[in-house]
């Protein structure tokens, strides 16, 4: 099955050439036009040109193969990468003076090839020569310019006719399996909240009122008030003095990050969306560096058990990379979901998170839910911006300022 759709445009030049050749051959049989053989030879020559060009146009793509390898490239704005394409001509027909024309999303910028932009789509052209029975790797460097996902939207090869006066356009039928994922920029945020260990958890700490009786790392002399299940009987028998287990002190220190992408009282994306996403990216990186687990909710709809963008609770580099990928896939040309429904889901899982960070617009309808979280011991922080500086204030302070 052919991979390309072929369109031939020769402005009827070669059809006219065949008609002229037919006239020359026909009139070569009449002496009134002079030398018979000259007209015959000219007519045959024109017919040969017509048939050779016809065979070239008919068969140029017959054994042409585009090797559609899957490519997934991830990088930050300003970083460079390279797309690679492989063409193989299994037949004998060459392509000279051809052009590879590719359209792609404009959040990346291709190399020094000629290009133009229209409606968030850019076009790049590259010269291409391919001999018969030859394979060629085509490399196109690019620079990431803006957060988002860039894909190759179309790819075609424009080949001039063998003798000029027309061109053959081969358009790839299938989608190019290349995805360029541009992570958001990291915008520094001032974090000055104090850690208040208010909930039982599973993360070790030096200071906490909670203990994990299962996890012990040593023994000490028995003290009045130690429960019987804390006595280490083997160590007691060995030392002939009552010994108590020393257990880990633990707490719950995970974060719940809530991103509201809507503008105030409107379903449209806020014009501050890139700054908000950059803030979330910074929080994710900070939590990863400090070993803090976090969960992320964004009121952008998607299919699944959770009807909006959701990164489940976790920590580590893989979790951070997944978070950046989700942030990169937020399409500002798409739809948004109600933040109240997102907040209701966040409230149901918020009991396992002692810290909640709200990024984006705060509407009056959100306050009751956040107050409920505060009442259960969760600390809620609200993002503020001024003079290109971003910081977080406690929910209580935010309410006092709002009043």
RODO-2510 file (C-alpha; in nm, 4 decimals, decimal comma):
residues 403
     n   res          X          Y          Z
     1     x     0,0000     0,0000     0,0000
     2     x     0,1352     0,3395    -0,1003
     3     x     0,2160     0,5816     0,1796
     4     x     0,1707     0,8962    -0,0287
     5     x    -0,1200     1,0658    -0,1998
     6     x    -0,0014     1,1922    -0,5386
     7     x    -0,1099     1,5122    -0,7106
     8     x     0,0313     1,5973    -1,0547
     9     x     0,0256     1,9516    -1,1882
    10     x     0,1823     2,0181    -1,5267
    11     x    -0,0571     2,2832    -1,6654
    12     x    -0,1449     2,0497    -1,9533
    13     x     0,1969     2,1197    -2,1051
    14     x     0,2774     1,7568    -2,1788
    15     x    -0,0694     1,6860    -2,3138
    16     x    -0,0187     1,9729    -2,5570
    17     x     0,3227     1,8312    -2,6419
    18     x     0,1648     1,4967    -2,7335
    19     x    -0,0920     1,6693    -2,9551
    20     x     0,1812     1,8638    -3,1370
    21     x     0,3814     1,5421    -3,1823
    22     x     0,0743     1,3751    -3,3334
    23     x     0,0323     1,6630    -3,5801
    24     x     0,3988     1,6455    -3,6829
    25     x     0,3829     1,2724    -3,7469
    26     x     0,0530     1,3043    -3,9340
    27     x     0,1708     1,5870    -4,1638
    28     x     0,5039     1,4142    -4,2295
    29     x     0,3151     1,1974    -4,4803
    30     x     0,2346     1,5015    -4,7000
    31     x     0,4999     1,6531    -4,9225
    32     x     0,3663     2,0062    -4,9052
    33     x     0,5326     2,0453    -4,5633
    34     x     0,8798     1,9700    -4,6853
    35     x     1,1063     1,6914    -4,5677
    36     x     0,9037     1,4022    -4,4359
    37     x     1,1736     1,2521    -4,2164
    38     x     1,2386     1,5765    -4,0245
    39     x     0,8767     1,6121    -3,9163
    40     x     0,8636     1,2432    -3,8301
    41     x     1,1760     1,2639    -3,6126
    42     x     1,0547     1,5763    -3,4327
    43     x     0,7175     1,4135    -3,3640
    44     x     0,8790     1,0948    -3,2364
    45     x     1,1157     1,2977    -3,0167
    46     x     0,8253     1,4893    -2,8629
    47     x     0,6385     1,1635    -2,8040
    48     x     0,9443     1,0163    -2,6294
    49     x     0,9584     1,3190    -2,3955
    50     x     0,5876     1,2824    -2,3224
    51     x     0,6044     0,9088    -2,2456
    52     x     0,9221     0,9305    -2,0357
    53     x     0,7703     1,2079    -1,8256
    54     x     0,4418     1,0153    -1,8006
    55     x     0,6225     0,7031    -1,6771
    56     x     0,8248     0,9131    -1,4308
    57     x     0,5125     1,0758    -1,2865
    58     x     0,3323     0,7422    -1,2663
    59     x     0,6094     0,5447    -1,0952
    60     x     0,8158     0,7929    -0,8908
    61     x     0,6364     0,6979    -0,5679
    62     x     0,5743     0,3339    -0,6490
    63     x     0,8645     0,2100    -0,4348
    64     x     0,9266     0,5202    -0,2277
    65     x     0,9143     0,4450     0,1476
    66     x     0,8933     0,6808     0,4441
    67     x     1,0291     0,5120     0,7576
    68     x     0,7899     0,6433     1,0229
    69     x     0,9857     0,5860     1,3432
    70     x     0,8308     0,6918     1,6731
    71     x     1,0052     0,9938     1,8253
    72     x     0,9339     1,1460     2,1652
    73     x     1,1452     1,4459     2,2630
    74     x     1,1180     1,6312     2,5944
    75     x     1,2907     1,9588     2,6667
    76     x     1,2593     2,3032     2,8254
    77     x     1,2055     2,6353     2,6427
    78     x     1,5306     2,7518     2,4870
    79     x     1,6749     2,4024     2,4518
    80     x     1,7490     2,2501     2,1120
    81     x     1,6658     1,9134     1,9621
    82     x     1,6576     1,7362     1,6293
    83     x     1,3911     1,5573     1,4284
    84     x     1,5044     1,2733     1,2043
    85     x     1,3229     1,1314     0,9040
    86     x     1,4249     0,8411     0,6818
    87     x     1,3374     0,8132     0,3122
    88     x     1,4206     0,5100     0,1009
    89     x     1,3805     0,4845    -0,2756
    90     x     1,3626     0,1138    -0,3524
    91     x     1,3112     0,1832    -0,7224
    92     x     1,5512     0,3240    -0,9804
    93     x     1,3849     0,6621    -1,0356
    94     x     1,5732     0,9554    -0,8774
    95     x     1,4372     1,2797    -0,7334
    96     x     1,6323     1,5937    -0,8190
    97     x     1,5586     1,9430    -0,6936
    98     x     1,2763     1,8207    -0,4692
    99     x     1,1549     1,9985    -0,1558
   100     x     1,0468     1,8463     0,1737
   101     x     0,7651     2,0663     0,3090
   102     x     0,6533     2,0132     0,6668
   103     x     0,3953     2,1923     0,8837
   104     x     0,4193     2,1793     1,2621
   105     x     0,2963     2,3542     1,5765
   106     x     0,4601     2,6921     1,6243
   107     x     0,5798     2,6428     1,9831
   108     x     0,9037     2,5163     1,8309
   109     x     1,1262     2,6938     1,5805
   110     x     1,3006     2,4956     1,3106
   111     x     1,6552     2,5669     1,1927
   112     x     1,7640     2,8025     0,9164
   113     x     1,5332     2,6595     0,6518
   114     x     1,2789     2,8944     0,4931
   115     x     0,9526     2,9081     0,6870
   116     x     0,6318     3,1009     0,7447
   117     x     0,3614     3,0976     1,0119
   118     x    -0,0187     3,1050     1,0094
   119     x    -0,2741     3,0294     1,2863
   120     x    -0,0214     2,8753     1,5304
   121     x     0,1094     2,6515     1,2515
   122     x     0,4549     2,6959     1,0979
   123     x     0,5884     2,5601     0,7706
   124     x     0,9464     2,4659     0,6931
   125     x     1,1041     2,3661     0,3616
   126     x     1,4212     2,1685     0,2983
   127     x     1,5947     2,0826    -0,0293
   128     x     1,6029     1,7137    -0,1101
   129     x     1,7837     1,4991    -0,3673
   130     x     1,7421     1,1235    -0,3663
   131     x     1,8972     0,8805    -0,6134
   132     x     1,7492     0,5490    -0,7129
   133     x     1,8131     0,2599    -0,4726
   134     x     1,9239     0,5066    -0,2051
   135     x     1,8282     0,5653     0,1590
   136     x     1,8662     0,9046     0,3192
   137     x     1,8360     1,0375     0,6728
   138     x     1,6981     1,3900     0,6919
   139     x     1,7811     1,5828     1,0090
   140     x     1,5984     1,9029     1,0996
   141     x     1,7226     2,0894     1,4095
   142     x     1,4781     2,2924     1,6149
   143     x     1,4578     2,5117     1,9251
   144     x     1,1782     2,4930     2,1812
   145     x     1,0196     2,8361     2,2260
   146     x     0,7001     2,7873     2,4271
   147     x     0,5366     2,5371     2,6623
   148     x     0,3110     2,2818     2,4965
   149     x     0,3121     1,9873     2,2602
   150     x     0,4424     2,0203     1,9068
   151     x     0,3543     1,7666     1,6413
   152     x     0,4217     1,7427     1,2705
   153     x     0,0821     1,8195     1,1202
   154     x     0,1621     1,7345     0,7589
   155     x     0,4539     1,6266     0,5434
   156     x     0,4803     1,6399     0,1680
   157     x     0,7460     1,6115    -0,1011
   158     x     0,7302     1,8439    -0,4027
   159     x     0,9168     1,7033    -0,7031
   160     x     0,9628     1,9000    -1,0269
   161     x     0,8646     1,7204    -1,3453
   162     x     1,1480     1,5403    -1,5165
   163     x     1,1763     1,8008    -1,7951
   164     x     1,0344     2,0946    -1,6003
   165     x     0,6948     2,2619    -1,6614
   166     x     0,5076     2,1106    -1,3679
   167     x     0,5509     1,9333    -1,0379
   168     x     0,4485     1,6196    -0,8502
   169     x     0,3269     1,6575    -0,4920
   170     x     0,3472     1,3525    -0,2660
   171     x     0,1550     1,4030     0,0609
   172     x     0,2105     1,1534     0,3410
   173     x    -0,1205     0,9832     0,4271
   174     x    -0,0329     0,8772     0,7816
   175     x     0,0524     1,0919     1,0819
   176     x     0,4189     1,1444     1,1549
   177     x     0,4971     0,9645     1,4818
   178     x     0,6911     1,2527     1,6317
   179     x     0,5958     1,4352     1,9508
   180     x     0,7923     1,7221     2,0998
   181     x     0,6913     1,7990     2,4559
   182     x     0,8059     2,1396     2,5810
   183     x     0,8019     2,1664     2,9586
   184     x     0,6908     2,4899     3,1280
   185     x     0,9384     2,7474     3,2472
   186     x     1,0218     2,7338     3,6173
   187     x     0,9144     3,0522     3,7958
   188     x     1,0611     3,1007     4,1422
   189     x     0,8099     3,1348     4,4253
   190     x     0,8691     3,2607     4,7789
   191     x     0,7685     2,9839     5,0196
   192     x     0,7612     3,1071     5,3770
   193     x     0,4964     2,8799     5,5308
   194     x     0,5851     2,7043     5,8531
   195     x     0,5549     2,3280     5,8724
   196     x     0,2971     2,2255     6,1319
   197     x     0,2952     1,8497     6,1834
   198     x    -0,0713     1,8003     6,2642
   199     x    -0,1530     1,4629     6,1069
   200     x    -0,0423     1,1036     6,1467
   201     x     0,1526     0,9826     5,8469
   202     x     0,4305     0,7582     5,7232
   203     x     0,7226     0,9984     5,6755
   204     x     1,0063     0,9992     5,9281
   205     x     1,0924     1,3171     6,1180
   206     x     1,2861     1,4164     6,4285
   207     x     1,0007     1,6116     6,5828
   208     x     0,6454     1,4793     6,5893
   209     x     0,3831     1,3756     6,8410
   210     x     0,3067     1,0694     6,6257
   211     x     0,5013     0,7428     6,6350
   212     x     0,5062     0,4338     6,4163
   213     x     0,5048     0,1326     6,6547
   214     x     0,6015    -0,1076     6,3749
   215     x     0,9224     0,0700     6,2764
   216     x     1,1939     0,0446     6,5437
   217     x     1,5629     0,1225     6,5082
   218     x     1,7061     0,0414     6,8547
   219     x     1,6426     0,0008     7,2267
   220     x     1,6747     0,2069     7,5437
   221     x     1,6251     0,1466     7,9148
   222     x     1,2665     0,1027     8,0202
   223     x     1,0992     0,4184     8,1520
   224     x     0,7828     0,4429     8,3613
   225     x     0,4852     0,4861     8,1330
   226     x     0,6213     0,2749     7,8465
   227     x     0,3459     0,0354     7,7301
   228     x     0,4036    -0,3391     7,7530
   229     x     0,3919    -0,3817     7,3760
   230     x     0,6915    -0,1461     7,3534
   231     x     0,9187    -0,3788     7,5604
   232     x     1,1923    -0,5504     7,3581
   233     x     1,1950    -0,8964     7,5244
   234     x     1,5024    -1,0386     7,3503
   235     x     1,7140    -0,7382     7,4459
   236     x     1,5713    -0,7505     7,8012
   237     x     1,6713    -1,1170     7,8392
   238     x     2,0193    -1,0445     7,7084
   239     x     2,0897    -0,7436     7,9325
   240     x     1,8833    -0,8618     8,2302
   241     x     1,7291    -0,5118     8,2413
   242     x     1,3989    -0,4085     8,0900
   243     x     1,4544    -0,2553     7,7459
   244     x     1,2037    -0,0537     7,5388
   245     x     1,1935    -0,0255     7,1601
   246     x     1,2904     0,3087     7,0086
   247     x     1,0433     0,3766     6,7272
   248     x     1,0394     0,6281     6,4441
   249     x     0,8534     0,9526     6,4853
   250     x     0,6376     1,0138     6,1803
   251     x     0,3986     1,2660     6,0370
   252     x     0,2112     1,3431     5,7172
   253     x     0,3776     1,6176     5,5133
   254     x     0,2399     1,5723     5,1622
   255     x     0,1048     1,8568     4,9495
   256     x    -0,2119     1,8943     4,7474
   257     x    -0,1650     2,1469     4,4652
   258     x    -0,4833     2,2862     4,3079
   259     x    -0,4575     2,4854     3,9837
   260     x    -0,7550     2,6947     3,8699
   261     x    -0,6990     2,7781     3,5019
   262     x    -1,0164     2,9844     3,4636
   263     x    -1,0471     3,3591     3,4744
   264     x    -1,2804     3,5126     3,7308
   265     x    -1,6491     3,4176     3,6732
   266     x    -1,5752     3,2846     3,3224
   267     x    -1,5060     2,9437     3,1635
   268     x    -1,2219     3,0877     2,9549
   269     x    -0,8546     3,0341     3,0307
   270     x    -0,7016     3,3164     3,2288
   271     x    -0,4433     3,5285     3,0485
   272     x    -0,2064     3,4505     3,3387
   273     x    -0,2133     3,0788     3,2611
   274     x     0,1562     3,0501     3,1712
   275     x     0,2623     3,2193     3,4965
   276     x     0,0316     2,9921     3,6946
   277     x     0,1666     2,6790     3,5274
   278     x     0,5239     2,7979     3,5885
   279     x     0,4366     2,8410     3,9568
   280     x     0,3035     2,4848     3,9769
   281     x     0,6202     2,3621     3,8046
   282     x     0,8316     2,5351     4,0703
   283     x     0,6283     2,3841     4,3547
   284     x     0,6683     2,0398     4,1968
   285     x     1,0438     2,0831     4,1654
   286     x     1,0760     2,2172     4,5206
   287     x     0,8767     1,9260     4,6622
   288     x     1,0885     1,6792     4,4651
   289     x     1,4144     1,8319     4,5902
   290     x     1,2904     1,8170     4,9511
   291     x     1,1502     1,4647     4,9195
   292     x     0,7947     1,5853     4,9801
   293     x     0,5154     1,3811     4,8164
   294     x     0,2512     1,5831     4,6361
   295     x    -0,0704     1,5459     4,4386
   296     x    -0,1880     1,7755     4,1584
   297     x    -0,5364     1,8669     4,0340
   298     x    -0,6099     2,0953     3,7354
   299     x    -0,9609     2,1908     3,6231
   300     x    -0,9032     2,0874     3,2613
   301     x    -1,1407     1,8075     3,1536
   302     x    -1,0270     1,4668     3,0323
   303     x    -1,1646     1,1151     3,0100
   304     x    -1,1143     0,8704     3,2919
   305     x    -1,2156     0,7922     3,6473
   306     x    -1,1031     1,1407     3,7493
   307     x    -1,2692     1,3748     3,4956
   308     x    -0,9898     1,6338     3,4932
   309     x    -0,6119     1,6454     3,4860
   310     x    -0,4794     1,4645     3,7906
   311     x    -0,1368     1,3557     3,9093
   312     x    -0,1787     1,1059     4,1929
   313     x     0,0180     1,1366     4,5156
   314     x     0,3843     1,0464     4,4855
   315     x     0,7398     1,1752     4,4946
   316     x     1,0735     1,1371     4,3191
   317     x     1,2148     1,2252     3,9779
   318     x     0,9743     1,0076     3,7793
   319     x     0,6798     1,1662     3,9579
   320     x     0,8219     1,5117     3,8832
   321     x     0,8707     1,4270     3,5144
   322     x     0,5109     1,3040     3,4939
   323     x     0,3907     1,6287     3,6526
   324     x     0,5820     1,8376     3,3984
   325     x     0,4334     1,6311     3,1168
   326     x     0,0794     1,6901     3,2436
   327     x     0,1489     2,0635     3,2720
   328     x     0,2887     2,0690     2,9186
   329     x    -0,0278     1,9049     2,7847
   330     x    -0,2588     2,1787     2,9157
   331     x    -0,3980     2,3227     2,5915
   332     x    -0,5140     2,6814     2,6287
   333     x    -0,7207     2,6466     2,3109
   334     x    -0,9312     2,3713     2,4706
   335     x    -1,2026     2,3552     2,7354
   336     x    -1,1971     2,4111     3,1093
   337     x    -1,3929     2,2372     3,3858
   338     x    -1,5676     2,3885     3,6851
   339     x    -1,3184     2,4424     3,9640
   340     x    -1,5875     2,3685     4,2223
   341     x    -1,6085     2,0072     4,1005
   342     x    -1,2299     1,9882     4,1058
   343     x    -1,2310     2,1336     4,4571
   344     x    -1,4944     1,8831     4,5733
   345     x    -1,2670     1,5981     4,4647
   346     x    -0,9724     1,7718     4,6290
   347     x    -1,1676     1,8017     4,9526
   348     x    -1,2367     1,4261     4,9504
   349     x    -0,8647     1,3462     4,9301
   350     x    -0,7468     1,6501     5,1256
   351     x    -0,7648     1,4665     5,4576
   352     x    -0,4445     1,2842     5,3668
   353     x    -0,2646     1,6112     5,2844
   354     x    -0,1738     1,8536     5,5651
   355     x    -0,0873     2,1264     5,3133
   356     x    -0,2997     2,2583     5,0271
   357     x    -0,1761     2,5181     4,7765
   358     x    -0,4252     2,7112     4,5640
   359     x    -0,2913     2,8620     4,2398
   360     x    -0,5146     3,0884     4,0332
   361     x    -0,8228     3,3010     4,0860
   362     x    -1,0081     3,2626     4,4171
   363     x    -1,3850     3,3017     4,3917
   364     x    -1,6293     3,3448     4,6781
   365     x    -1,7745     2,9975     4,6187
   366     x    -1,4382     2,8345     4,6999
   367     x    -1,4085     2,9770     5,0511
   368     x    -1,6466     2,7386     5,2305
   369     x    -1,4597     2,4307     5,1030
   370     x    -1,1240     2,5703     5,2050
   371     x    -1,2620     2,6607     5,5461
   372     x    -1,3746     2,2988     5,5921
   373     x    -1,0217     2,1834     5,5110
   374     x    -0,8795     2,4261     5,7655
   375     x    -1,1202     2,2958     6,0295
   376     x    -0,9886     1,9400     5,9823
   377     x    -0,6288     2,0484     6,0463
   378     x    -0,5219     2,1109     5,6858
   379     x    -0,3203     2,4274     5,6195
   380     x    -0,4416     2,6069     5,3057
   381     x    -0,2166     2,8558     5,1257
   382     x    -0,3283     3,0945     4,8509
   383     x    -0,1014     3,2308     4,5780
   384     x    -0,0492     3,6069     4,5438
   385     x     0,1293     3,8072     4,2733
   386     x     0,2586     4,1622     4,2705
   387     x     0,5340     4,3340     4,0717
   388     x     0,6362     4,0033     3,9107
   389     x     0,6832     3,8487     4,2554
   390     x     0,4883     3,5397     4,3596
   391     x     0,4313     3,4228     4,7155
   392     x     0,1807     3,2276     4,9256
   393     x    -0,0247     3,3450     5,2206
   394     x    -0,2280     3,1375     5,4608
   395     x    -0,5994     3,1082     5,3929
   396     x    -0,6742     3,3011     5,7118
   397     x    -0,4516     3,5919     5,6034
   398     x    -0,6084     3,5855     5,2580
   399     x    -0,9560     3,6150     5,4086
   400     x    -0,8503     3,9095     5,6231
   401     x    -0,7049     4,0880     5,3194
   402     x    -1,0190     4,0120     5,1156
   403     x    -1,2355     4,1717     5,3830
***
